[in-house]
Amino acid sequence: MEIAALPHVDEHTTVIAAEADAVWRGLGDVLDRSSLGPGYARLVGCADRTASGPRPLAEGSTLPGFRVASADRGRELVLVGRHYFSTYALVFRLDEAGPGRTLLRAETRARFPGPGGALYRLLVIASGGHAVLTGRLLSAIRRRAE
């Protein structure tokens, strides 16, 4: 999947009072505990429906709804997925934000083909639900890392 070809949906950020290595560990821990879940993944026809592969997360690892496309420890984690209504990527980037501080960015890219995709985008993105869930995810990572 060519991630750059997917349309940009949004980006959320948080500054975490921890070094990048601690944020990376927190990111993996939180993702393992808060993925979409196999029930939802099955319902919408996700390609990846279970958690598998190496931990900490590495290329080829899966979470319900996602596959790790690349993992550059302490710098970038790229998750990709697809289901009946969308092809998507969630890219986490970690940047130094000063001594003992890390900027964590979560960028979402997605394509929503056809009428089903348009309805799904309306329900998930336009409703603000995706933004709320992403904000909660970043807060959980911040709490875990700090």
Backbone as a chain_set.jsonl record, in Angstrom:
{"seq": "MEIAALPHVDEHTTVIAAEADAVWRGLGDVLDRSSLGPGYARLVGCADRTASGPRPLAEGSTLPGFRVASADRGRELVLVGRHYFSTYALVFRLDEAGPGRTLLRAETRARFPGPGGALYRLLVIASGGHAVLTGRLLSAIRRRAE", "coords": {"N": [[0.84, -1.175, 0.0], [0.621, 2.154, -0.894], [1.248, 4.657, 1.094], [1.471, 7.454, 0.965], [-0.195, 7.999, -1.139], [-2.72, 7.828, -0.129], [-5.452, 9.866, 0.841], [-5.032, 12.643, 3.073], [-6.454, 12.698, 6.276], [-6.542, 13.635, 9.016], [-4.555, 15.055, 11.718], [-3.273, 14.572, 14.935], [-1.776, 15.753, 17.946], [0.427, 15.477, 20.797], [2.357, 16.541, 23.574], [4.709, 14.837, 25.432], [5.995, 14.243, 28.611], [8.493, 12.672, 28.621], [11.207, 10.572, 27.543], [11.84, 9.531, 24.125], [12.104, 6.718, 23.941], [10.632, 5.71, 26.125], [8.114, 6.666, 25.404], [7.729, 5.226, 23.063], [7.551, 2.589, 24.069], [5.229, 2.911, 25.601], [3.415, 3.538, 23.577], [3.285, 1.088, 22.123], [2.299, -0.612, 24.167], [-0.215, 0.55, 24.768], [-1.518, 0.431, 22.268], [-1.696, -2.344, 21.96], [-3.583, -2.904, 23.895], [-5.833, -1.445, 23.187], [-6.904, -1.716, 20.609], [-9.077, -1.999, 17.702], [-10.574, -4.31, 18.183], [-11.529, -7.731, 17.856], [-14.235, -8.334, 17.252], [-15.414, -5.985, 16.094], [-13.602, -5.7, 13.997], [-14.16, -7.985, 12.493], [-16.854, -7.512, 11.848], [-16.785, -5.261, 10.081], [-15.208, -6.3, 8.136], [-12.356, -6.334, 8.249], [-9.034, -6.825, 7.072], [-7.042, -7.752, 8.792], [-7.627, -9.385, 11.705], [-6.901, -10.231, 14.217], [-4.564, -10.056, 16.99], [-1.178, -10.537, 16.418], [2.16, -11.797, 15.828], [5.477, -10.332, 16.337], [6.33, -8.828, 19.506], [7.928, -6.203, 21.209], [5.927, -4.186, 18.948], [6.565, -4.749, 15.521], [7.579, -4.719, 12.059], [5.144, -6.43, 10.247], [3.774, -7.371, 12.477], [0.463, -7.691, 13.853], [-2.609, -6.088, 14.767], [-6.03, -6.102, 15.777], [-7.649, -4.929, 12.98], [-5.398, -3.648, 11.969], [-2.124, -3.732, 10.418], [1.344, -3.78, 10.982], [3.2, -1.799, 9.012], [5.675, -0.584, 8.964], [8.265, -0.1, 11.362], [10.16, 1.998, 13.111], [11.98, 2.092, 15.675], [11.336, 4.26, 18.336], [10.982, 6.396, 16.665], [9.122, 6.222, 14.374], [6.004, 4.684, 13.681], [4.145, 2.807, 11.524], [0.96, 1.978, 10.752], [-1.26, 0.018, 8.843], [-4.333, -0.699, 7.117], [-7.361, -2.302, 5.956], [-10.805, -2.482, 5.051], [-14.266, -3.275, 4.355], [-15.189, -0.682, 3.785], [-13.117, 1.15, 3.672], [-9.679, 2.014, 3.033], [-6.765, 2.431, 4.818], [-4.338, 4.284, 6.809], [-2.458, 4.708, 9.77], [-0.239, 6.767, 11.15], [2.289, 7.083, 13.417], [4.433, 9.459, 14.724], [7.41, 10.302, 16.379], [9.029, 12.955, 17.865], [11.742, 14.887, 19.149], [11.058, 17.157, 21.742], [12.353, 18.906, 23.327], [14.453, 18.796, 26.286], [13.979, 15.673, 27.753], [11.396, 15.475, 26.767], [8.857, 14.56, 24.451], [7.38, 14.93, 21.298], [4.472, 13.576, 20.161], [2.919, 12.521, 17.294], [-0.044, 11.706, 15.56], [-1.047, 10.702, 12.575], [-3.687, 10.367, 10.328], [-4.583, 8.722, 7.39], [-6.711, 8.052, 4.666], [-8.87, 6.32, 2.384], [-12.14, 6.297, 1.185], [-14.036, 4.466, -0.533], [-16.829, 4.472, -2.835], [-20.469, 4.42, -2.221], [-20.926, 3.173, 0.29], [-18.501, 3.645, 1.564], [-18.579, 6.443, 1.676], [-20.717, 6.836, 3.439], [-19.686, 5.564, 5.711], [-17.482, 7.237, 6.214], [-18.855, 9.569, 6.897], [-20.151, 8.716, 9.26], [-17.979, 8.011, 10.928], [-15.755, 9.824, 10.64], [-16.704, 12.508, 9.964], [-18.538, 12.827, 12.004], [-17.008, 13.329, 14.198], [-16.21, 11.35, 15.851], [-13.884, 9.818, 15.295], [-11.851, 11.692, 15.849], [-12.212, 12.089, 18.59], [-11.662, 9.506, 19.598], [-8.99, 9.211, 18.756], [-7.765, 11.269, 20.184], [-8.191, 10.306, 22.801], [-6.638, 8.01, 22.668], [-4.044, 9.084, 22.344], [-3.842, 10.442, 24.781], [-3.888, 8.287, 26.563], [-1.49, 7.03, 25.869], [0.3, 9.041, 26.6], [-0.141, 9.101, 29.427], [0.726, 6.502, 30.068], [3.427, 6.577, 29.31], [4.514, 8.648, 30.824]], "CA": [[0.0, 0.0, 0.0], [1.363, 3.408, -0.968], [0.616, 5.502, 2.115], [1.414, 8.844, 0.5], [-1.291, 8.125, -2.097], [-3.981, 7.924, 0.598], [-5.75, 11.246, 1.233], [-4.843, 13.036, 4.473], [-7.701, 12.902, 7.0], [-6.269, 14.552, 10.115], [-3.371, 14.788, 12.53], [-3.417, 14.975, 16.33], [-0.466, 15.761, 18.601], [0.54, 15.706, 22.229], [3.72, 16.573, 24.084], [4.808, 13.901, 26.54], [7.164, 14.489, 29.465], [9.258, 11.422, 28.667], [12.096, 10.342, 26.391], [11.21, 8.81, 23.021], [12.058, 5.281, 24.195], [9.492, 5.455, 27.012], [6.906, 6.914, 24.618], [7.621, 4.085, 22.15], [7.024, 1.462, 24.852], [3.843, 3.241, 25.928], [2.649, 3.419, 22.334], [3.04, -0.336, 21.875], [1.438, -1.151, 25.226], [-1.577, 1.071, 24.622], [-2.108, -0.126, 21.053], [-2.031, -3.746, 22.207], [-4.761, -2.988, 24.764], [-6.973, -0.622, 22.772], [-7.181, -1.77, 19.173], [-10.496, -2.046, 17.347], [-11.218, -5.502, 18.735], [-11.844, -8.696, 16.8], [-15.645, -8.275, 16.861], [-15.579, -4.88, 15.154], [-12.788, -6.008, 12.816], [-14.912, -8.98, 11.719], [-18.083, -6.869, 11.381], [-16.534, -4.401, 8.914], [-14.411, -7.036, 7.156], [-10.934, -5.985, 8.266], [-8.109, -7.847, 6.593], [-6.348, -8.275, 9.978], [-8.667, -9.451, 12.737], [-6.367, -10.658, 15.507], [-3.213, -9.606, 17.33], [-0.192, -11.591, 16.19], [3.491, -11.328, 15.453], [6.401, -9.956, 17.412], [6.124, -7.73, 20.433], [7.21, -5.01, 20.809], [5.458, -4.152, 17.565], [7.583, -4.709, 14.469], [7.001, -4.945, 10.74], [4.444, -7.704, 10.139], [2.881, -7.567, 13.62], [-0.902, -7.252, 13.598], [-3.59, -5.752, 15.791], [-7.311, -6.108, 15.062], [-7.838, -3.772, 12.111], [-4.147, -3.039, 11.507], [-0.872, -4.455, 10.238], [2.481, -2.867, 11.065], [3.904, -1.703, 7.728], [7.064, -0.302, 9.311], [8.49, 0.307, 12.75], [11.488, 2.549, 13.354], [11.886, 2.249, 17.134], [11.557, 5.586, 18.885], [10.83, 7.442, 15.648], [7.914, 6.161, 13.559], [5.269, 3.429, 13.581], [3.151, 2.938, 10.469], [-0.059, 0.929, 10.748], [-2.125, 0.076, 7.674], [-5.442, -1.625, 7.173], [-8.439, -2.132, 4.977], [-12.028, -3.221, 5.3], [-15.264, -3.068, 3.31], [-15.521, 0.716, 3.538], [-11.968, 2.052, 3.705], [-8.272, 1.62, 3.063], [-6.307, 3.478, 5.721], [-3.044, 4.209, 7.493], [-2.301, 5.514, 10.971], [1.205, 6.948, 11.26], [2.736, 7.727, 14.653], [5.79, 9.997, 14.628], [7.946, 10.806, 17.644], [10.069, 13.953, 17.662], [12.204, 15.518, 20.376], [10.381, 18.43, 22.008], [13.112, 19.507, 24.41], [15.031, 17.795, 27.191], [13.033, 14.8, 28.435], [10.039, 15.661, 26.23], [8.674, 14.011, 23.111], [6.162, 15.272, 20.564], [3.882, 12.407, 19.504], [1.924, 12.895, 16.28], [-0.81, 10.607, 14.972], [-1.619, 11.145, 11.303], [-4.581, 9.41, 9.684], [-4.796, 8.839, 5.946], [-7.704, 7.036, 4.312], [-9.713, 6.417, 1.189], [-13.464, 5.747, 1.484], [-14.64, 4.315, -1.858], [-18.228, 4.126, -3.048], [-21.495, 4.939, -1.303], [-20.686, 2.626, 1.624], [-17.367, 4.378, 2.107], [-19.02, 7.807, 1.984], [-21.52, 6.754, 4.655], [-18.771, 5.241, 6.803], [-16.737, 8.466, 6.513], [-19.781, 10.454, 7.599], [-20.388, 8.186, 10.603], [-16.766, 7.895, 11.738], [-14.889, 11.006, 10.571], [-17.458, 13.765, 10.04], [-19.226, 12.89, 13.295], [-16.051, 13.694, 15.226], [-15.874, 10.158, 16.628], [-12.477, 9.462, 15.085], [-11.02, 12.668, 16.563], [-12.326, 11.806, 20.024], [-10.932, 8.27, 19.884], [-7.561, 9.454, 18.593], [-7.356, 12.068, 21.346], [-8.132, 9.402, 23.958], [-5.492, 7.13, 22.463], [-2.834, 9.858, 22.647], [-3.826, 10.686, 26.236], [-3.508, 7.022, 27.208], [-0.053, 6.847, 25.624], [0.989, 10.012, 27.447], [-0.206, 8.612, 30.812], [1.545, 5.295, 30.178], [4.857, 6.919, 29.161], [4.954, 9.552, 31.9]], "C": [[0.888, 1.241, 0.0], [0.675, 4.425, -0.057], [0.474, 6.938, 1.643], [0.271, 9.06, -0.485], [-2.653, 8.208, -1.405], [-4.231, 9.379, 0.997], [-5.555, 11.471, 2.738], [-6.21, 13.281, 5.098], [-7.491, 13.905, 8.124], [-4.961, 14.181, 10.792], [-3.628, 15.358, 13.922], [-2.05, 14.869, 16.989], [-0.618, 15.901, 20.113], [2.016, 15.743, 22.585], [3.739, 15.741, 25.36], [6.102, 14.159, 27.297], [7.905, 13.175, 29.693], [10.132, 11.348, 27.426], [11.37, 9.481, 25.355], [11.114, 7.306, 23.285], [10.883, 4.91, 25.101], [8.17, 5.665, 26.273], [6.67, 5.739, 23.669], [7.035, 2.865, 22.875], [5.554, 1.691, 25.204], [2.928, 3.111, 24.728], [2.294, 1.962, 22.053], [2.097, -0.943, 22.892], [-0.01, -0.727, 25.03], [-2.24, 0.504, 23.372], [-2.509, -1.582, 21.255], [-3.307, -3.886, 23.039], [-5.977, -2.28, 24.199], [-7.234, -0.639, 21.274], [-8.686, -1.925, 18.947], [-11.236, -3.217, 17.985], [-11.654, -6.433, 17.623], [-13.295, -8.655, 16.351], [-15.907, -7.199, 15.828], [-14.821, -5.172, 13.861], [-13.501, -7.007, 11.911], [-16.143, -8.336, 11.081], [-17.857, -6.047, 10.114], [-15.612, -5.051, 7.886], [-12.946, -6.651, 7.104], [-10.09, -7.15, 7.777], [-7.399, -8.513, 7.775], [-7.315, -8.216, 11.153], [-8.162, -9.85, 14.12], [-4.994, -10.029, 15.735], [-2.267, -10.781, 17.127], [1.153, -10.96, 15.877], [4.289, -10.839, 16.637], [5.896, -8.788, 18.246], [7.472, -7.447, 21.058], [6.899, -5.026, 19.318], [6.615, -3.967, 16.591], [6.885, -4.958, 13.144], [6.405, -6.346, 10.681], [3.56, -8.03, 11.329], [1.482, -7.107, 13.227], [-1.629, -6.958, 14.896], [-4.933, -5.854, 15.082], [-7.51, -4.807, 14.291], [-6.578, -3.194, 11.501], [-3.037, -4.062, 11.326], [0.245, -3.426, 10.319], [3.232, -2.914, 9.734], [5.375, -1.4, 7.948], [7.128, 0.185, 10.759], [9.942, 0.724, 12.898], [11.499, 2.97, 14.819], [12.252, 3.661, 17.586], [11.364, 6.722, 17.908], [9.486, 7.404, 14.932], [7.338, 4.753, 13.546], [4.165, 3.641, 12.562], [2.243, 1.716, 10.498], [-0.925, 1.111, 9.508], [-3.256, -0.926, 7.85], [-6.431, -1.37, 6.058], [-9.629, -2.947, 5.449], [-13.028, -2.854, 4.214], [-15.4, -1.615, 2.88], [-14.332, 1.65, 3.427], [-10.642, 1.307, 3.563], [-7.58, 2.752, 3.813], [-4.917, 3.213, 6.273], [-3.1, 5.139, 8.696], [-0.805, 5.568, 11.238], [1.512, 7.712, 12.547], [4.167, 8.172, 14.449], [6.186, 10.579, 15.976], [9.093, 11.748, 17.325], [10.465, 14.536, 19.009], [11.52, 16.87, 20.521], [11.075, 19.179, 23.143], [13.639, 18.421, 25.322], [13.945, 16.995, 27.924], [11.601, 14.927, 27.967], [9.985, 15.158, 24.794], [7.342, 14.483, 22.542], [5.692, 14.005, 19.865], [2.79, 12.895, 18.569], [1.25, 11.636, 15.766], [-1.506, 11.147, 13.728], [-2.47, 10.031, 10.716], [-4.699, 9.751, 8.211], [-5.787, 7.751, 5.566], [-8.405, 7.369, 3.005], [-11.013, 5.698, 1.551], [-14.234, 5.583, 0.171], [-16.142, 3.997, -1.818], [-19.184, 4.714, -2.03], [-21.318, 4.429, 0.129], [-19.549, 3.349, 2.314], [-17.751, 5.798, 2.503], [-19.846, 7.823, 3.268], [-20.635, 6.47, 5.873], [-17.969, 6.479, 7.204], [-17.601, 9.446, 7.293], [-19.959, 10.005, 9.05], [-19.151, 8.241, 11.498], [-15.956, 9.198, 11.783], [-15.692, 12.291, 10.791], [-18.184, 13.922, 11.37], [-18.319, 13.38, 14.421], [-15.615, 12.511, 16.083], [-14.409, 9.764, 16.509], [-11.557, 10.402, 15.874], [-11.051, 12.413, 18.07], [-11.517, 10.569, 20.384], [-9.425, 8.449, 19.753], [-7.023, 10.278, 19.756], [-7.241, 11.215, 22.605], [-6.927, 8.471, 23.874], [-4.191, 7.859, 22.823], [-2.73, 10.15, 24.145], [-3.392, 9.431, 26.993], [-2.014, 6.746, 27.04], [0.744, 7.792, 26.507], [0.998, 9.542, 28.906], [0.714, 7.41, 31.019], [3.036, 5.64, 30.173], [5.365, 7.784, 30.305], [4.971, 8.806, 33.224]], "O": [[1.805, 1.353, 0.814], [-0.364, 4.982, -0.412], [-0.548, 7.573, 1.899], [-0.189, 10.189, -0.652], [-3.636, 8.614, -2.025], [-3.307, 10.057, 1.447], [-5.87, 10.609, 3.558], [-7.036, 13.99, 4.524], [-8.185, 14.92, 8.184], [-4.346, 13.157, 10.496], [-4.132, 16.472, 14.07], [-1.254, 13.999, 16.636], [-1.634, 16.37, 20.625], [2.829, 15.054, 21.969], [2.904, 15.914, 26.247], [7.171, 14.278, 26.699], [7.938, 12.643, 30.803], [9.846, 11.967, 26.401], [10.404, 8.79, 25.677], [10.132, 6.68, 22.887], [10.213, 3.905, 24.866], [7.213, 4.923, 26.493], [5.531, 5.305, 23.492], [6.139, 2.197, 22.36], [4.737, 0.775, 25.116], [1.801, 2.631, 24.845], [1.138, 1.641, 21.777], [1.196, -1.701, 22.534], [-0.922, -1.549, 25.116], [-3.413, 0.133, 23.416], [-3.557, -2.008, 20.768], [-4.03, -4.873, 22.904], [-7.081, -2.499, 24.699], [-7.74, 0.342, 20.729], [-9.464, -1.975, 19.9], [-12.423, -3.101, 18.292], [-12.099, -5.982, 16.568], [-13.576, -8.915, 15.182], [-16.542, -7.454, 14.804], [-15.327, -4.924, 12.766], [-13.446, -6.882, 10.687], [-16.441, -8.584, 9.912], [-18.649, -6.126, 9.176], [-15.271, -4.431, 6.879], [-12.349, -6.64, 6.028], [-10.398, -8.313, 8.039], [-7.18, -9.724, 7.753], [-7.767, -7.141, 11.548], [-8.918, -9.811, 15.09], [-4.352, -9.54, 14.806], [-2.523, -11.886, 17.606], [1.264, -9.749, 15.686], [3.849, -10.915, 17.784], [5.166, -7.911, 17.784], [8.146, -8.408, 21.429], [7.506, -5.76, 18.539], [7.511, -3.15, 16.802], [5.724, -5.366, 13.117], [7.067, -7.327, 11.019], [2.678, -8.88, 11.218], [1.328, -6.237, 12.369], [-1.315, -7.496, 15.957], [-4.972, -5.702, 13.861], [-7.537, -3.723, 14.875], [-6.654, -2.345, 10.614], [-3.009, -5.106, 11.979], [0.114, -2.323, 9.788], [3.822, -3.934, 9.375], [6.231, -1.893, 7.213], [6.193, 0.785, 11.289], [10.847, -0.107, 12.818], [11.077, 4.076, 15.158], [13.321, 4.182, 17.267], [11.555, 7.886, 18.262], [8.781, 8.411, 14.876], [8.062, 3.765, 13.42], [3.341, 4.543, 12.711], [2.683, 0.584, 10.299], [-1.283, 2.237, 9.16], [-3.152, -1.874, 8.627], [-6.355, -0.381, 5.329], [-9.487, -3.954, 6.143], [-12.666, -2.185, 3.246], [-15.699, -1.346, 1.716], [-14.507, 2.829, 3.12], [-10.516, 0.138, 3.926], [-7.785, 3.92, 3.481], [-4.396, 2.099, 6.218], [-3.705, 6.21, 8.649], [-0.178, 4.547, 11.518], [1.055, 8.839, 12.739], [5.022, 7.379, 14.052], [5.397, 11.261, 16.63], [10.021, 11.386, 16.602], [9.632, 14.667, 19.906], [11.412, 17.633, 19.56], [10.455, 19.988, 23.833], [13.307, 17.248, 25.15], [13.105, 17.563, 28.621], [10.679, 14.534, 28.682], [10.936, 15.309, 24.027], [6.312, 14.442, 23.215], [6.428, 13.424, 19.067], [1.86, 13.587, 18.982], [1.905, 10.615, 15.561], [-2.437, 11.947, 13.82], [-2.027, 8.886, 10.619], [-4.888, 10.907, 7.833], [-5.712, 6.639, 6.089], [-8.512, 8.524, 2.594], [-10.989, 4.623, 2.151], [-15.005, 6.468, -0.202], [-16.639, 3.348, -0.898], [-18.777, 5.411, -1.101], [-21.538, 5.178, 1.08], [-19.621, 3.635, 3.509], [-17.309, 6.303, 3.535], [-19.692, 8.723, 4.093], [-20.818, 7.065, 6.935], [-17.794, 6.746, 8.393], [-17.133, 10.078, 8.239], [-19.922, 10.828, 9.965], [-19.267, 8.491, 12.698], [-15.524, 9.621, 12.855], [-15.392, 13.067, 11.698], [-18.419, 15.046, 11.814], [-18.801, 13.796, 15.474], [-14.747, 12.654, 16.944], [-13.768, 9.419, 17.502], [-10.594, 9.952, 16.496], [-10.024, 12.513, 18.741], [-10.769, 10.576, 21.362], [-8.663, 7.9, 20.55], [-5.932, 10.004, 20.256], [-6.304, 11.38, 23.387], [-6.28, 8.181, 24.881], [-3.341, 7.311, 23.524], [-1.636, 10.107, 24.709], [-2.62, 9.511, 27.949], [-1.357, 6.28, 27.97], [1.75, 7.396, 27.097], [2.044, 9.581, 29.554], [1.401, 7.318, 32.037], [3.814, 5.068, 30.936], [6.521, 7.663, 30.709], [5.311, 9.385, 34.255]]}, "num_chains": 1, "name": "protein.A"}
